Amino acid sequence: MFKSDYEIKKELCEIGRRIYNDGFVAANDGNFSVQIDPDTYYVTPTGVSKGFMTPDMICKVDGQGNLKESNGPWKPSSEFKMHLKVYQQRPDVKAVVHAHPPIATSFAIAGIPLDKLIMPEAIIFLGAVPIAQYGTPSTMEIPESLEPYLQDYDAILLANHGALSFGCDLNTAFFRMESTEFYAKLLFYARMLGGEQEIPCGEVKKLVELRKQFGVPGKHPMEKLCPGCYAGDDTCSMSPTEANEKYGLESSAVYHGFQPLPSQVCPTPGINGKDMESLVAEVTRKVLEQMNK
């Protein structure tokens, strides 16, 4: 659906308010952007609280991050370089969100990736979330640190910095940030209670198939779990972590290197905010039906 420039700017401001009110940023932290075409982007301004932006503050920039239109005192975020790296490597991505959600960022500070498969919704809509190595903000170090992960993931933790999420529209990118923080919170609480219990490989395979059926957009690095599952064993009871230990797969980024699901763009009329909420509700209903059989 076509949106005017003003509507896009208002949407960026609304996401800013939601991110600020959710406590995902403090003061002037965070930045996000929307791609209009290969040489036109709207990006949030530097030095402004994302909870109090107005449409006139949003900056219009080109594919090098230079202003395309004079914008008074407002300048684009200096971290737009990492957004550009995502857009360059992922043609399916049309929006990028960077924030500092506190629990997910704590995992990034502790050097712990979000790679435990503990929730059906996280498996279907998010997948694993790896950690990119530390880089100095506003330099090319962070964009370069993202490269190993961009083809296989839709959200990435930034070591000692925060998180980055992206999607086929701004709402999808925001939902992935929200899901990353919720996933981190659940994993943190589970560990306080004695440790997480992962969903077995065979069940994860069913959830990945549900993801395919629903046409969830983006990349998903979990098409393969363990050799047993994909040799026809739908009842595999090993956890993904046990499978990785048994078959010698990389433990630092459990699914990195696996063949991802094909990328999908948002179908017409698009998986926008309401469409995505409906999709999540429908998948949750089906998952509960399967669990109660």
C-alpha positions as CSV (number, residue, x, y, z in Angstrom):
1,M,0.0,0.0,0.0
2,F,1.4,3.4,-1.0
3,K,2.3,5.8,1.9
4,S,3.1,9.4,1.5
5,D,6.3,10.8,2.8
6,Y,4.5,12.4,5.7
7,E,2.8,9.1,6.7
8,I,6.3,7.4,6.7
9,K,7.7,10.1,8.9
10,K,4.7,9.8,11.3
11,E,5.2,6.1,11.5
12,L,8.9,6.5,12.4
13,C,7.8,8.9,15.2
14,E,5.2,6.4,16.5
15,I,7.8,3.6,16.6
16,G,10.1,6.0,18.4
17,R,7.4,6.6,21.1
18,R,6.8,2.9,21.4
19,I,10.5,2.1,21.8
20,Y,11.0,4.9,24.3
21,N,7.9,4.0,26.3
22,D,9.0,0.3,26.4
23,G,12.3,1.3,27.9
24,F,14.3,0.0,25.0
25,V,16.3,3.3,24.8
26,A,17.3,6.0,27.2
27,A,17.9,9.7,26.5
28,N,18.8,10.1,22.9
29,D,19.7,6.5,22.2
30,G,18.6,4.4,19.3
31,N,18.0,4.9,15.6
32,F,15.9,3.5,12.8
33,S,15.2,3.9,9.2
34,V,13.0,3.1,6.2
35,Q,14.1,2.5,2.6
36,I,12.0,4.2,-0.1
37,D,14.2,3.2,-3.1
38,P,17.9,2.2,-3.5
39,D,19.0,5.8,-3.1
40,T,16.4,7.3,-0.8
41,Y,15.9,6.6,3.0
42,Y,14.2,8.2,5.9
43,V,16.3,8.0,9.1
44,T,15.8,9.3,12.6
45,P,17.9,12.4,13.7
46,T,20.9,12.3,16.0
47,G,20.8,14.0,19.3
48,V,17.0,13.7,19.8
49,S,15.0,11.5,22.2
50,K,13.2,8.9,20.0
51,G,10.2,9.3,22.3
52,F,9.7,13.0,21.4
53,M,10.4,13.2,17.7
54,T,8.1,15.1,15.3
55,P,7.8,14.4,11.6
56,D,9.8,17.6,10.7
57,M,12.8,16.1,12.4
58,I,13.1,13.0,10.2
59,C,15.9,13.2,7.7
60,K,15.8,12.2,4.1
61,V,19.2,10.8,2.9
62,D,20.8,9.1,-0.1
63,G,22.6,5.7,-0.4
64,Q,25.7,7.2,1.2
65,G,23.9,8.8,4.1
66,N,24.1,12.4,2.8
67,L,21.1,14.7,3.2
68,K,18.9,14.9,0.1
69,E,16.9,17.8,1.5
70,S,17.8,20.6,3.9
71,N,16.3,19.7,7.3
72,G,17.0,22.7,9.6
73,P,19.1,21.8,12.6
74,W,18.4,18.0,12.3
75,K,21.1,15.7,11.1
76,P,20.8,11.9,10.4
77,S,22.1,9.4,12.9
78,S,25.8,8.8,12.6
79,E,25.0,5.0,13.0
80,F,23.1,4.9,9.7
81,K,26.2,3.2,8.3
82,M,25.1,-0.1,9.8
83,H,21.6,0.3,8.4
84,L,23.1,0.8,4.9
85,K,25.1,-2.5,5.3
86,V,21.8,-4.3,6.0
87,Y,20.1,-2.8,3.0
88,Q,23.0,-3.6,0.8
89,Q,23.2,-7.2,1.8
90,R,19.5,-7.9,2.2
91,P,17.3,-6.7,-0.7
92,D,14.2,-8.0,1.1
93,V,14.7,-5.6,4.0
94,K,13.0,-2.2,3.9
95,A,13.3,-1.1,7.5
96,V,16.0,-1.3,10.3
97,V,15.7,-0.7,14.0
98,H,18.5,-0.3,16.5
99,A,17.8,0.0,20.2
100,H,19.2,-1.0,23.6
101,P,16.5,-3.3,25.1
102,P,18.0,-3.8,28.6
103,I,17.8,-7.6,29.0
104,A,18.8,-8.5,25.5
105,T,21.6,-6.0,25.7
106,S,22.7,-7.6,29.0
107,F,23.0,-10.9,27.1
108,A,25.1,-9.0,24.5
109,I,27.3,-7.6,27.3
110,A,27.7,-11.1,28.8
111,G,28.6,-12.6,25.5
112,I,25.6,-15.0,25.5
113,P,23.7,-15.4,22.2
114,L,20.0,-16.0,22.2
115,D,20.2,-19.5,20.7
116,K,18.1,-21.7,22.9
117,L,14.8,-22.8,21.4
118,I,12.4,-22.3,24.2
119,M,9.2,-20.8,22.8
120,P,7.1,-21.7,19.7
121,E,6.5,-18.1,18.7
122,A,10.2,-17.2,18.9
123,I,11.1,-20.2,16.7
124,I,8.4,-19.3,14.1
125,F,8.8,-15.5,14.0
126,L,12.4,-14.8,15.2
127,G,14.8,-17.8,15.2
128,A,18.1,-17.6,16.9
129,V,19.8,-14.3,17.6
130,P,23.6,-14.3,17.4
131,I,26.1,-11.8,18.7
132,A,28.3,-9.7,16.3
133,Q,31.7,-8.8,17.7
134,Y,32.3,-5.4,19.3
135,G,32.8,-2.4,17.1
136,T,33.2,1.3,17.8
137,P,29.8,3.1,17.2
138,S,29.5,5.4,14.2
139,T,32.5,3.7,12.5
140,M,32.6,1.0,9.8
141,E,33.6,-1.5,12.5
142,I,30.0,-2.4,13.4
143,P,28.7,-2.7,9.8
144,E,31.7,-5.0,9.1
145,S,30.9,-7.1,12.2
146,L,27.4,-7.7,10.9
147,E,28.4,-9.3,7.6
148,P,28.7,-12.9,8.8
149,Y,25.1,-12.9,10.1
150,L,23.0,-10.9,7.7
151,Q,22.2,-13.7,5.3
152,D,20.9,-16.0,8.0
153,Y,19.3,-13.9,10.7
154,D,16.7,-11.2,11.2
155,A,17.9,-9.9,14.5
156,I,21.5,-9.5,15.8
157,L,22.9,-8.6,19.2
158,L,25.8,-6.1,19.1
159,A,28.5,-7.0,21.7
160,N,28.4,-4.4,24.6
161,H,26.1,-2.2,22.5
162,G,22.5,-3.3,22.0
163,A,20.5,-5.0,19.3
164,L,19.6,-4.6,15.6
165,S,16.5,-6.0,13.9
166,F,15.2,-5.6,10.4
167,G,12.3,-6.6,8.2
168,C,10.1,-6.0,5.1
169,D,8.5,-3.0,6.8
170,L,8.9,-0.9,9.9
171,N,6.4,-2.7,12.1
172,T,8.0,-6.0,11.3
173,A,11.4,-4.7,12.2
174,F,10.0,-3.3,15.5
175,F,8.2,-6.5,16.3
176,R,11.4,-8.4,15.9
177,M,13.1,-6.0,18.4
178,E,10.2,-6.5,20.8
179,S,10.4,-10.3,20.4
180,T,14.2,-10.3,20.9
181,E,13.7,-8.5,24.3
182,F,10.8,-10.8,25.3
183,Y,12.9,-13.9,24.4
184,A,15.8,-12.6,26.4
185,K,13.6,-11.9,29.4
186,L,12.1,-15.4,29.4
187,L,15.5,-17.0,29.1
188,F,16.8,-14.9,31.9
189,Y,13.9,-15.8,34.2
190,A,14.1,-19.5,33.3
191,R,17.8,-19.5,34.3
192,M,17.0,-17.9,37.6
193,L,14.5,-20.7,38.2
194,G,17.1,-23.4,37.5
195,G,17.6,-23.5,33.7
196,E,15.7,-23.6,30.5
197,Q,14.2,-26.8,28.9
198,E,14.5,-26.6,25.1
199,I,11.8,-27.8,22.8
200,P,13.0,-31.2,21.2
201,C,14.3,-31.2,17.7
202,G,11.4,-33.1,16.3
203,E,8.9,-30.5,17.6
204,V,11.1,-27.7,16.4
205,K,10.9,-29.2,12.9
206,K,7.1,-29.0,13.0
207,L,7.3,-25.4,14.0
208,V,9.6,-24.6,11.1
209,E,7.1,-26.2,8.8
210,L,4.4,-24.0,10.2
211,R,6.6,-21.0,9.5
212,K,6.8,-22.1,5.9
213,Q,3.0,-22.6,5.7
214,F,2.3,-19.2,7.0
215,G,4.8,-17.5,4.7
216,V,6.5,-15.5,7.4
217,P,8.9,-13.1,5.7
218,G,12.6,-12.9,6.4
219,K,15.4,-15.4,6.9
220,H,15.4,-18.3,9.2
221,P,18.6,-20.4,9.9
222,M,16.8,-23.5,11.3
223,E,15.8,-25.5,8.3
224,K,18.2,-28.2,9.6
225,L,18.4,-29.3,13.2
226,C,19.9,-32.7,13.6
227,P,20.5,-35.4,11.0
228,G,17.9,-37.7,12.6
229,C,15.1,-35.1,12.2
230,Y,15.8,-34.6,8.6
231,A,16.2,-38.3,7.9
232,G,12.4,-38.6,8.6
233,D,12.4,-38.9,12.4
234,D,9.7,-36.5,13.5
235,T,9.8,-37.8,17.1
236,C,13.4,-36.8,17.8
237,S,13.6,-36.1,21.6
238,M,17.1,-34.5,21.6
239,S,17.2,-30.8,22.4
240,P,18.9,-28.7,19.7
241,T,21.8,-28.1,22.1
242,E,22.3,-31.8,22.6
243,A,22.1,-32.3,18.8
244,N,24.8,-29.7,18.3
245,E,27.0,-31.3,20.9
246,K,26.5,-34.8,19.5
247,Y,27.1,-33.8,15.9
248,G,29.9,-31.3,16.5
249,L,28.2,-28.2,15.2
250,E,29.3,-24.8,16.2
251,S,28.1,-23.9,19.7
252,S,28.8,-20.2,19.5
253,A,26.1,-19.6,16.9
254,V,24.1,-22.8,16.9
255,Y,22.5,-22.5,13.5
256,H,25.0,-20.4,11.6
257,G,25.9,-22.1,8.4
258,F,22.7,-24.0,8.0
259,Q,20.7,-23.5,4.9
260,P,18.2,-20.7,5.7
261,L,14.6,-20.7,4.6
262,P,14.1,-18.7,1.4
263,S,13.6,-14.9,1.9
264,Q,10.1,-13.7,1.3
265,V,9.0,-10.1,0.8
266,C,5.8,-8.9,2.5
267,P,3.0,-10.3,0.3
268,T,0.5,-7.8,-1.0
269,P,-1.3,-6.1,0.7
270,G,1.7,-6.7,3.1
271,I,2.3,-8.1,6.5
272,N,1.9,-4.8,8.3
273,G,1.2,-4.2,12.0
274,K,-2.3,-5.7,12.1
275,D,-1.5,-8.4,9.6
276,M,1.5,-9.6,11.7
277,E,-0.5,-9.5,15.0
278,S,-3.2,-11.7,13.3
279,L,-0.6,-14.0,12.0
280,V,1.0,-14.4,15.4
281,A,-2.4,-15.1,17.0
282,E,-3.3,-17.7,14.4
283,V,0.1,-19.5,14.7
284,T,-0.2,-19.5,18.5
285,R,-3.7,-21.0,18.2
286,K,-2.4,-23.8,15.9
287,V,0.6,-24.5,18.2
288,L,-1.7,-24.8,21.2
289,E,-4.0,-27.2,19.2
290,Q,-1.0,-29.4,18.4
291,M,0.2,-29.4,22.1
292,N,-3.2,-30.4,23.3
293,K,-3.6,-33.4,21.0
